[in-house]
Amino acid sequence: MRTRHVSAAVLLGALALVGVTSSGPVGAQDEPVVVTIGLHAAEKNLNPFISPQALPITHDFTMLVYDTLFWSQARLDPEPWLATGAEPSDDFRSWTVSLREDVTWHDGEEFTADDVAFTFEYFADGEKAGRYGHHVWEHPQFESAEVVDPLTVTLNFVEPVPSFELLPGGDLPIIPEHIWSGVVDPEADATGLQVGTGPFRMVEYVPDTSYRLEANEDYFFGAPTVDVLEMPVVRDAQAAFAGLQSGDLDFVTRNLPAPLVEGVEGNDQLDIIEGTRFESVYLTFNTRKPVLNDPIVRQAISRSLDLDTIVELVEGGLARPGNDTWTHPDSPWAHPEGGHDFDVDAANAMLDDAGYARGGDGTRVAPDGTPLAFTLLANSFAPPQLRSAELVAEQAAAIGVAITVESLDPAAITAARRPPAPGESPPVDMFIAVFESHAHADPDHLYFFFHSPGQGVGAVFSGIADPELDAIMEESLATPPEDRLPQMEEAQERFAEVVPAVTLYYPDGRWAYNVDTYDGWISDPGHGVFTKRSFLADYANVEGGDAAGDEEAAPTDGDEEAAPTDGADETAAPVAAGGDDGPSAGLVIAIVAGLMAVAAAVALKGPKRNRAGTVED
């Protein structure tokens, strides 16, 4: 049911240092329903042309303001959203899309087929940057649009697109022609208020500090169940979870760390809901670098990694070890067997046979004299990633591979991943980062990230160039999704042979929230719970509403297992110290645990860092 927001005074002054403020005093029962959400990172002004800043919530945050034709790419049967349906041509190169009636933009302008045609043309023209553009200029390549009538548009592509409803139909935000048609540089505006058709209007944005969204009462799926979303950016994990305990925050976008579960379960005002964003924490090799361009070296490093131990030490055992076949086990495209080959003896034998002899210090040397010594970059804002990097280095040492962990902020890692010029190798050796459903849910995910590098995502990811893997993925593009699984299995098996990346583990989601403020959260598979469906009566856990998706939406009682982190900049299970540039995971947890115990009396310090975000994927 809808309830008013009740704010606690405890820690208010301290949380104000990181942008958290009270929603107001207790008043009449008809006060607006205000939910205060502590964001782990800022996402600029939700401009869809600006590269992601707040992974893994980037897409779902943006989609509170914008809408797609279908929802969502994480489902094999995406639900018509702005569209009411779409019919393909016989060769799947054209799709005729029918649209909803009586949809308006937040500024009152009418939404029509012209906006859909313009969106595809605009994203395709000039290879627009950001999270979405490559889905209309890399694959599938958009060709033209024909507006049939105000509610019907035909979209034409260069190649067959049998999975159109999933991607780009279930992923690309539809933008208003009357606003964007005169914009030459779409990345230039990082502060203006965005105008979409989504369930919430963007009414205030303080750069890198806070957002305020208000309900779109005229939303075509009905007015949202919440009137206002107040969203301060709380980069400091200690402050975020203390704010949740005190009542100054109603929800935190970080996953609840395992050590804090018991405390949350003992708080009558809080509850826990579980779900999955199809997340993965992964290690990627720059396959364009000497020595790392040898698949034997990558295979040996992969086999040296004890993923069960990494899960135990980093996540307290509350995550699933990675599969050598990459794809998330909950994805419809997951390999039916998966698994990881951990065998240190076999890894040593592989390197011995390939002529990588150990030097005097124990580090192996290539036949040309190049040492197997590398630098591994990890996000300084993410203790789980830092600790994972340390364990990778420790375990790889057993096969004579020397890895030095370097802790950097996300922007520096992103820069290190990018080639200085087309066709050149970026400076990075290896990096650890996080992926969400976009890298696991859609049927073209392996193509996007691991096809031979050209102008698209592959050019800034691993740089892998394997003709056999390319051929399998290219063939699958023209296959309808329902018939594609055998090809996907074959591609994943080849992936496991060439090893451009190693999935370390898959963290499931566990989020704590204030029950008295809002109890409508639902689990939307592939999106977690911070998603537009949690605020729509037809889906949310509210009176008269039903839960969406294939999973039960009711909050858990805390007895089910789930991973404690979401791979962003959250705290981790108590483990050994992290990198020199960031706090150790154990220290962070110790501080958080202390704050939980004395939340009413402790004055928190503000965040030590000023930068937000996670590594761009």
C-alpha positions in Angstrom: 0.0 0.0 0.0 1.0 3.6 -0.3 2.5 5.0 2.9 3.9 8.4 3.8 7.7 8.8 4.3 8.9 9.0 7.9 12.4 10.4 8.3 14.7 9.7 11.2 16.9 12.4 12.7 19.8 10.1 13.6 22.9 10.7 11.5 21.1 13.5 9.5 23.9 15.9 10.0 26.6 13.4 9.1 24.7 12.2 6.0 24.2 15.7 4.9 27.9 15.8 4.3 27.4 13.3 1.5 24.1 14.8 0.2 21.5 12.9 2.2 18.7 15.0 3.6 15.4 14.3 5.3 12.2 14.0 3.3 10.5 16.3 5.7 8.6 16.2 9.0 5.9 13.8 9.8 2.6 15.3 8.6 -0.8 14.4 7.4 -1.5 10.9 6.0 -2.1 12.4 2.5 1.5 13.6 2.2 3.3 12.5 -1.0 5.0 9.1 -0.9 8.7 10.0 -1.0 11.3 7.3 -1.2 14.9 8.3 -0.5 17.4 6.1 -2.4 21.2 6.2 -1.7 22.9 5.9 -5.1 26.4 4.4 -5.1 27.5 6.6 -8.0 26.2 9.5 -10.2 24.9 8.8 -13.7 25.5 12.4 -15.0 22.0 13.7 -16.0 20.7 10.5 -17.5 21.7 11.7 -21.0 21.7 8.4 -23.0 24.5 9.5 -25.1 27.0 9.9 -22.3 29.0 6.8 -21.4 27.9 4.8 -18.3 29.0 6.1 -14.9 27.0 4.0 -12.4 27.2 0.5 -13.6 25.5 -1.9 -12.9 22.4 0.4 -12.4 23.0 2.7 -15.4 20.3 1.3 -17.7 17.6 0.9 -15.1 18.2 4.3 -13.7 17.9 5.9 -17.2 14.7 3.9 -17.9 12.9 5.5 -15.0 12.8 8.6 -17.3 12.9 7.0 -20.7 11.1 4.0 -22.3 12.0 1.3 -24.8 9.7 -0.3 -27.4 9.8 -3.5 -25.5 10.7 -4.5 -21.9 13.2 -6.1 -21.7 16.2 -7.7 -23.4 16.7 -9.9 -20.3 13.6 -11.9 -21.2 13.0 -14.2 -24.2 9.5 -12.9 -24.4 9.9 -9.1 -24.0 6.7 -7.3 -23.1 5.4 -4.7 -25.5 6.0 -1.3 -23.9 5.9 1.8 -26.1 5.1 -0.7 -28.8 2.0 -2.8 -28.9 3.7 -5.3 -31.3 6.1 -5.7 -34.1 6.0 -7.8 -37.3 9.1 -8.8 -39.3 9.5 -9.2 -43.0 10.2 -12.6 -44.4 13.9 -12.0 -44.3 13.9 -10.2 -40.9 15.5 -7.1 -42.4 12.5 -5.0 -41.8 10.2 -4.7 -38.7 6.9 -2.9 -38.7 6.2 -1.6 -35.2 2.8 -0.5 -33.9 2.7 2.0 -31.1 0.6 2.9 -28.1 -2.0 5.6 -28.4 -2.2 8.6 -26.1 1.4 8.6 -25.0 2.9 12.0 -24.2 6.4 13.3 -23.5 7.0 14.8 -20.1 6.7 18.3 -21.6 3.2 17.5 -22.9 4.1 16.9 -26.6 2.5 14.0 -28.3 4.6 10.8 -28.8 4.4 9.5 -32.4 6.0 7.2 -34.9 8.1 10.2 -36.0 9.9 10.0 -32.7 10.8 6.3 -33.1 12.0 6.9 -36.7 14.1 9.8 -35.5 15.6 7.9 -32.6 17.0 5.2 -34.8 18.2 7.6 -37.4 19.8 9.8 -34.8 21.6 7.0 -32.9 22.8 5.6 -36.2 24.1 8.9 -37.7 27.7 9.5 -36.8 28.1 6.5 -34.6 26.9 8.2 -31.5 28.7 7.3 -28.3 27.3 6.2 -25.0 25.8 2.9 -23.8 23.3 2.4 -26.7 24.6 3.7 -30.1 26.4 0.6 -31.2 23.1 -1.3 -31.4 22.1 0.6 -34.5 25.5 1.2 -36.2 27.6 -1.8 -35.2 25.0 -4.5 -35.1 22.4 -4.5 -36.2 23.2 -1.8 -38.8 20.2 0.4 -39.2 19.4 1.5 -42.8 16.2 3.6 -42.9 12.8 4.2 -41.3 9.4 4.7 -43.0 6.6 6.4 -41.0 3.4 4.6 -42.1 1.1 6.6 -40.0 1.3 8.4 -36.6 1.3 5.1 -34.7 3.1 2.8 -37.2 6.7 2.8 -38.3 8.8 0.4 -40.4 12.5 0.0 -39.4 14.9 -1.3 -42.0 18.3 -2.9 -41.4 21.2 -4.0 -43.5 21.2 -7.5 -42.2 18.5 -9.9 -40.8 17.6 -9.0 -37.2 15.5 -11.9 -35.9 16.1 -10.8 -32.3 14.8 -7.2 -32.9 12.3 -7.2 -30.0 15.1 -8.1 -27.6 17.8 -5.8 -29.1 17.6 -3.0 -30.0 13.8 -3.0 -29.4 14.2 -3.9 -25.7 17.2 -1.8 -25.1 17.3 1.5 -27.1 15.7 4.5 -25.3 13.3 6.3 -27.5 14.0 10.1 -27.5 11.9 13.1 -28.5 12.5 14.5 -32.0 11.3 17.9 -31.0 14.2 18.2 -28.5 17.1 16.3 -30.0 16.6 17.2 -33.7 18.6 20.4 -33.2 21.4 18.9 -31.1 24.6 18.6 -33.0 26.8 17.2 -30.1 24.5 14.9 -27.9 27.3 14.4 -25.4 27.7 18.1 -24.6 24.7 18.3 -22.2 25.6 16.7 -18.9 23.4 18.9 -16.7 20.1 19.6 -18.4 16.9 17.8 -17.3 16.0 15.0 -19.6 12.5 14.6 -21.2 11.2 11.1 -21.8 8.0 9.2 -21.7 8.9 7.2 -18.6 7.1 6.8 -15.3 9.1 9.6 -13.6 9.9 13.1 -14.6 13.4 14.5 -13.9 12.8 17.7 -12.0 16.1 18.4 -10.3 19.7 17.4 -10.8 22.7 18.7 -8.8 25.7 17.4 -10.7 27.4 14.5 -9.0 25.3 15.1 -5.8 21.6 14.3 -6.1 18.6 13.7 -8.3 14.9 14.3 -7.7 12.3 12.5 -9.9 8.6 13.1 -9.6 5.8 10.7 -10.7 4.5 11.0 -14.3 0.8 11.0 -13.4 -0.1 10.5 -17.0 2.0 7.5 -17.6 0.4 5.0 -20.0 0.8 2.1 -17.5 -0.8 4.2 -14.8 0.6 6.6 -12.3 3.6 5.3 -10.3 3.1 4.0 -6.8 5.6 6.5 -5.5 5.2 10.3 -5.8 8.8 11.4 -5.4 12.2 9.7 -5.6 14.9 11.6 -3.7 18.3 10.2 -4.8 21.4 11.5 -3.1 24.7 10.1 -4.3 26.3 8.5 -1.2 29.7 7.3 -2.4 30.8 6.3 1.1 29.5 2.8 1.8 29.7 3.3 5.6 27.4 6.3 5.4 25.0 4.6 3.0 24.3 1.6 5.2 24.3 3.7 8.4 21.7 5.9 6.7 19.6 2.9 5.9 19.7 1.7 9.5 18.8 5.2 10.9 15.9 5.7 8.5 17.5 8.6 6.5 17.7 6.3 3.5 15.0 3.9 2.4 17.0 1.9 -0.1 20.6 1.6 -1.1 21.7 0.6 -4.6 24.7 -1.3 -3.2 24.2 -5.0 -2.4 23.9 -5.7 1.3 27.2 -7.1 2.5 27.0 -10.5 4.2 28.3 -9.3 7.6 25.4 -6.8 7.7 22.6 -9.2 7.0 22.0 -10.3 10.6 21.8 -6.6 11.7 19.2 -5.8 9.0 17.2 -8.9 9.9 17.1 -7.7 13.5 15.8 -4.3 12.5 11.9 -4.3 12.4 11.9 -1.4 10.0 14.0 -3.1 7.4 13.6 -6.1 5.2 15.6 -7.8 2.4 14.7 -8.7 -1.1 16.8 -10.8 -3.4 17.1 -10.8 -7.2 19.6 -10.9 -10.0 21.0 -8.5 -12.5 22.8 -11.3 -14.3 26.0 -9.7 -12.9 29.6 -11.0 -13.2 32.9 -10.0 -11.9 35.5 -10.8 -14.5 39.2 -10.7 -15.4 40.0 -9.6 -18.9 43.3 -10.1 -20.8 44.5 -7.6 -23.4 45.1 -10.2 -26.1 46.9 -7.7 -28.3 49.9 -7.6 -25.8 52.9 -9.8 -26.4 52.8 -13.1 -24.5 49.1 -12.5 -23.5 48.3 -12.9 -27.2 49.2 -16.6 -26.7 46.1 -18.6 -25.7 48.2 -21.1 -23.9 49.3 -18.4 -21.4 45.7 -17.3 -20.9 44.5 -20.9 -20.5 47.2 -21.5 -17.9 46.4 -18.5 -15.9 42.7 -19.4 -16.0 43.5 -22.9 -14.8 45.6 -21.6 -11.9 42.6 -19.7 -10.4 40.7 -21.4 -7.6 37.3 -19.7 -8.1 35.7 -21.5 -5.1 38.4 -19.9 -2.8 37.9 -16.5 -4.4 34.1 -16.7 -3.8 34.7 -17.8 -0.2 37.2 -15.1 0.7 35.7 -12.2 -1.2 32.0 -13.0 -0.9 31.8 -15.1 2.2 30.7 -18.0 0.0 27.5 -16.3 -1.0 28.1 -16.2 -4.8 28.5 -18.6 -7.6 31.9 -19.4 -9.1 32.4 -18.3 -12.7 32.0 -20.5 -15.7 34.7 -20.8 -18.3 31.9 -20.4 -20.8 31.3 -16.8 -19.7 27.5 -16.5 -19.8 25.6 -16.1 -16.6 24.0 -19.4 -15.5 20.6 -17.7 -15.2 20.7 -16.4 -18.7 18.6 -18.2 -21.3 21.8 -18.5 -23.3 23.9 -20.2 -20.6 25.9 -23.3 -21.5 24.1 -26.3 -19.9 27.3 -27.6 -18.3 29.5 -24.5 -17.6 32.0 -25.1 -14.9 35.6 -24.1 -14.4 38.8 -26.1 -15.0 41.0 -25.5 -11.9 44.3 -27.5 -12.3 47.6 -26.0 -11.2 49.6 -29.0 -12.3 48.1 -29.0 -15.8 48.7 -25.3 -16.0 52.4 -25.7 -15.2 52.7 -28.5 -17.7 51.1 -26.4 -20.4 53.6 -23.6 -19.9 56.6 -26.1 -19.6 55.6 -27.7 -22.9 55.2 -24.3 -24.6 58.8 -23.3 -23.7 58.0 -20.8 -20.9 60.8 -21.7 -18.6 61.1 -20.4 -15.0 63.8 -17.8 -14.3 65.9 -17.5 -11.3 63.3 -15.6 -9.4 60.6 -18.2 -10.3 58.9 -16.0 -12.9 58.5 -17.7 -16.2 60.1 -16.3 -19.4 58.9 -16.6 -22.9 61.2 -18.2 -25.6 62.0 -14.6 -26.8 63.0 -13.6 -23.3 59.8 -11.7 -22.4 58.9 -12.3 -18.7 55.4 -13.4 -17.8 55.0 -10.3 -15.6 51.9 -8.2 -15.9 50.0 -5.4 -14.2 46.4 -6.0 -13.2 44.1 -3.0 -12.8 41.3 -2.9 -10.3 38.7 -0.4 -9.3 39.8 1.6 -6.2 36.2 2.1 -5.3 35.3 -1.6 -5.2 36.9 -3.6 -2.4 35.5 -6.9 -3.8 37.3 -6.3 -7.1 40.5 -5.2 -5.3 40.5 -8.3 -3.2 39.7 -10.5 -6.2 42.7 -9.0 -8.0 45.0 -9.8 -5.1 43.8 -13.4 -5.0 44.3 -13.7 -8.8 47.9 -12.5 -8.4 48.5 -14.8 -5.4 47.2 -17.9 -7.2 48.9 -17.2 -10.6 52.2 -17.0 -8.8 51.9 -20.8 -8.3 52.5 -21.2 -12.1 55.3 -18.7 -12.4 53.2 -15.7 -13.6 54.0 -12.5 -11.8 51.0 -10.1 -11.4 51.2 -6.7 -9.8 47.8 -5.3 -8.7 47.3 -1.6 -9.4 44.4 0.2 -7.8 43.0 3.0 -10.0 39.8 5.0 -10.2 37.3 3.9 -12.9 38.1 6.8 -15.3 41.8 5.8 -15.3 41.0 2.2 -16.0 38.6 3.1 -18.8 41.4 5.3 -20.4 43.9 2.5 -20.1 41.5 0.1 -21.9 41.1 2.3 -25.0 43.5 2.0 -27.9 45.5 5.2 -28.5 44.7 4.9 -32.2 42.6 2.5 -34.4 44.3 -0.9 -34.7 46.8 -0.2 -31.8 47.0 -2.0 -28.5 45.8 -0.2 -25.4 48.3 0.1 -22.6 46.5 -2.2 -20.2 47.7 -5.8 -19.5 44.7 -7.0 -17.5 41.8 -5.5 -15.6 39.0 -6.6 -13.3 35.5 -5.1 -13.6 31.8 -5.8 -13.4 29.2 -6.6 -16.0 25.5 -6.7 -15.8 22.7 -8.3 -17.8 23.7 -6.5 -21.0 26.7 -8.9 -21.3 24.7 -12.0 -20.6 21.0 -11.7 -21.4 20.8 -10.8 -25.1 21.6 -13.5 -27.7 24.3 -11.3 -29.4 26.3 -10.7 -26.2 29.4 -12.7 -27.2 29.4 -11.0 -30.6 29.4 -7.6 -29.1 32.2 -8.1 -26.7 34.4 -10.8 -28.2 34.2 -10.5 -32.0 37.4 -9.5 -33.7 38.0 -5.8 -32.8 36.9 -3.2 -35.3 35.0 0.0 -34.7 32.8 -1.4 -32.0 32.9 -2.7 -28.4 35.4 -5.4 -29.3 38.0 -2.7 -30.0 38.1 -1.6 -26.4 37.5 -4.8 -24.6 39.8 -7.8 -24.9 40.9 -7.3 -28.5 40.4 -11.0 -29.2 40.6 -11.9 -32.9 39.7 -15.6 -33.4 38.3 -16.5 -36.8 36.6 -19.7 -35.5 34.8 -17.8 -32.8 33.9 -15.0 -35.2 32.4 -17.5 -37.7 30.2 -19.1 -35.1 28.9 -15.8 -33.8 28.3 -14.3 -37.2 26.3 -17.4 -38.3 24.1 -17.1 -35.1 23.1 -13.5 -35.9 20.7 -14.5 -38.6 19.2 -17.3 -36.5 15.9 -16.7 -34.6 16.4 -16.6 -30.9 14.4 -19.7 -30.2 16.7 -21.7 -32.5 20.0 -20.2 -31.4 21.0 -22.1 -28.3 23.0 -24.8 -30.1 25.1 -22.1 -31.8 25.5 -20.2 -28.5 26.7 -23.4 -26.8 29.3 -23.9 -29.6 30.4 -20.3 -29.3 30.8 -20.6 -25.5 32.9 -23.7 -25.9 35.2 -22.0 -28.3 35.3 -19.0 -25.9 36.5 -21.4 -23.1 39.3 -22.6 -25.4 40.7 -19.1 -26.4 40.0 -17.5 -23.0 39.8 -13.8 -23.7 38.4 -13.3 -20.2 37.7 -15.3 -17.0 34.5 -14.9 -15.1 35.6 -15.0 -11.4 32.1 -15.2 -9.9 28.5 -14.2 -10.4 27.1 -12.1 -7.5 23.4 -12.4 -6.9 21.6 -9.4 -5.5 20.5 -8.8 -2.0 19.0 -5.4 -1.1 17.8 -4.0 2.2 14.9 -1.4 2.3 12.7 0.5 4.7 9.4 -1.4 4.9 7.4 1.4 6.5 8.3 3.8 3.7 7.8 1.6 0.7 7.2 -2.2 0.4 6.5 -2.5 -3.3 9.9 -3.7 -4.5 9.8 -6.6 -6.8 12.5 -8.7 -8.4 12.7 -8.2 -12.2 15.2 -10.9 -13.5 18.1 -9.2 -15.2 17.4 -5.9 -13.5 17.4 -6.6 -9.8 14.8 -4.5 -7.9 15.8 -0.9 -8.7 13.7 -0.9 -11.9 10.6 0.9 -13.2 8.4 -2.2 -12.6 9.0 -1.8 -8.8 7.0 1.5 -9.1 4.1 0.4 -11.3 1.0 -1.0 -9.6 0.4 -3.7 -12.2 3.8 -5.2 -11.2 4.9 -3.9 -7.8 4.0 -5.5 -4.5 1.3 -3.0 -3.7 -2.4 -3.4 -3.0 -4.1 -4.5 -6.3 -0.8 -5.2 -8.1 1.0 -8.3 -9.1 4.7 -9.1 -9.2 6.4 -9.0 -12.6 8.8 -11.5 -14.1 9.4 -15.2 -13.4 10.5 -14.8 -9.8 8.3 -14.3 -6.7 8.6 -10.6 -5.8 7.9 -10.8 -2.1 10.8 -9.8 0.2 12.7 -12.8 1.6 13.1 -13.7 5.2 16.8 -13.5 4.9 17.3 -17.3 5.0 18.1 -17.7 1.3 21.6 -17.5 0.0 22.6 -14.6 -2.2 25.8 -12.8 -3.0 26.6 -9.8 -0.8 27.9 -7.4 -3.4 26.8 -6.0 -6.7 30.3 -5.5 -8.1 30.3 -1.7 -7.9 31.8 0.2 -5.1 30.2 -1.6 -2.2 31.7 -3.2 0.9 32.8 -6.8 0.9 33.1 -9.7 3.3 35.8 -9.4 5.9 39.0 -10.3 4.0 42.6 -9.3 3.9 43.7 -5.7 3.0 43.0 -4.3 -0.5 45.2 -2.2 -2.7 47.3 0.7 -1.5 45.0 3.3 -3.1 41.8 2.2 -1.3 40.6 0.9 2.0 40.9 -2.8 2.6 37.6 -4.8 2.4 38.2 -6.0 6.0 38.7 -2.5 7.2 35.6 -1.2 5.5 33.5 -4.0 7.0 34.9 -3.3 10.4 34.0 0.3 10.2 30.5 -0.5 8.8 29.8 -3.1 11.5 30.8 -0.6 14.2 28.5 2.0 12.7 25.6 -0.4 12.6 26.1 -1.1 16.3 26.2 2.5 17.4 24.4 4.3 14.5 22.4 6.5 16.9 25.6 7.9 18.5 28.3 7.9 15.9 29.0 11.0 13.7 30.2 9.9 10.3 32.9 11.4 8.3 32.2 12.5 4.8 33.5 10.4 1.9 37.3 10.4 1.4 37.0 10.5 -2.4 35.1 12.8 -4.7 34.8 10.6 -7.8 31.9 8.4 -8.7 31.2 5.6 -11.1 32.4 2.2 -12.1 34.4 0.9 -15.0 32.6 1.5 -18.3 31.5 -1.6 -20.1 
